């Protein structure tokens, strides 16, 4: 009994995913998502490859300072 239930669920999932992919392809939704992701990636890589500016310094400082502040707060709360 459980094997047939699992097969029905698996076939339902495969059918649902296939239908979603086909509908996304026909309506252009998949292309829209792909172009949005590609644009975000290209903008990110352009930002990474740009010369160092204030944005890079602020990002690096945030990466270094935020964990230190969190640790200081944890230690302050733990000490009472």
ChimeraX attribute file (.defattr): number of C-alpha atoms within 10 A of each C-alpha:
attribute: neighborCount
match mode: 1-to-1
recipient: residues
	/A:1	5
	/A:2	7
	/A:3	8
	/A:4	9
	/A:5	10
	/A:6	11
	/A:7	11
	/A:8	12
	/A:9	12
	/A:10	12
	/A:11	12
	/A:12	12
	/A:13	12
	/A:14	12
	/A:15	12
	/A:16	12
	/A:17	12
	/A:18	12
	/A:19	12
	/A:20	13
	/A:21	13
	/A:22	13
	/A:23	13
	/A:24	15
	/A:25	13
	/A:26	11
	/A:27	10
	/A:28	12
	/A:29	13
	/A:30	16
	/A:31	13
	/A:32	13
	/A:33	12
	/A:34	12
	/A:35	12
	/A:36	12
	/A:37	12
	/A:38	12
	/A:39	12
	/A:40	12
	/A:41	12
	/A:42	12
	/A:43	12
	/A:44	12
	/A:45	11
	/A:46	11
	/A:47	14
	/A:48	11
	/A:49	9
	/A:50	10
	/A:51	9
	/A:52	10
	/A:53	9
	/A:54	9
	/A:55	10
	/A:56	14
	/A:57	11
	/A:58	11
	/A:59	11
	/A:60	11
	/A:61	11
	/A:62	12
	/A:63	11
	/A:64	11
	/A:65	11
	/A:66	11
	/A:67	11
	/A:68	12
	/A:69	11
	/A:70	11
	/A:71	11
	/A:72	12
	/A:73	12
	/A:74	12
	/A:75	11
	/A:76	10
	/A:77	9
	/A:78	8
	/A:79	7
	/A:80	6
